[in-house]
Amino acid sequence: MAAAEESKHRDGARVTLREVMVKAGAPEAWLPEDGKVKHEMPKSVPKGLPKPSGS
């Protein structure tokens, strides 16, 4: 919600997670390196999951 409010203050401009966290006073250790959260793909597929249905 803080990012949405900050974007509104900037006339709809994009706001990074890092910018919002810095403004909120988050410690440097908590901040993403470049403002983007990086998600890694799982190295293995969990067993026992149902197969996708074919519509």
C-alpha positions in Angstrom: 0.0 0.0 0.0 2.9 2.4 0.7 4.2 1.9 -2.9 0.7 2.8 -4.3 0.6 5.9 -2.2 4.1 6.9 -3.2 3.3 6.3 -6.9 0.2 8.5 -6.5 2.4 11.3 -5.1 4.6 10.9 -8.2 1.7 11.2 -10.7 1.6 7.5 -11.4 5.4 6.9 -11.8 6.7 3.5 -11.0 8.2 3.0 -7.5 10.6 0.3 -6.6 10.5 -1.9 -3.5 13.9 -0.5 -2.5 12.6 3.1 -2.6 9.7 2.3 -0.4 11.8 0.4 2.1 14.4 3.1 2.3 11.7 5.7 2.9 10.3 3.5 5.7 13.7 3.3 7.3 14.5 -0.3 6.6 18.1 -1.4 7.4 20.5 -1.8 4.5 20.7 -5.5 5.1 17.0 -5.9 4.3 17.1 -4.0 1.0 17.2 -5.7 -2.4 20.3 -5.0 -4.4 18.8 -3.3 -7.3 15.2 -2.6 -6.2 13.9 -5.8 -7.8 13.0 -9.0 -6.0 14.7 -11.9 -7.7 12.9 -15.2 -7.6 14.8 -18.4 -8.3 13.2 -21.4 -10.0 13.0 -24.5 -7.9 15.7 -27.0 -8.7 13.4 -30.0 -8.4 9.7 -30.6 -8.9 7.9 -31.6 -5.7 6.5 -35.1 -5.9 2.8 -36.0 -5.4 1.3 -32.9 -7.0 -1.7 -33.4 -9.2 -1.1 -33.1 -13.0 -2.6 -30.1 -14.7 -6.0 -30.7 -16.3 -6.3 -30.5 -20.0 -9.3 -28.3 -20.9 
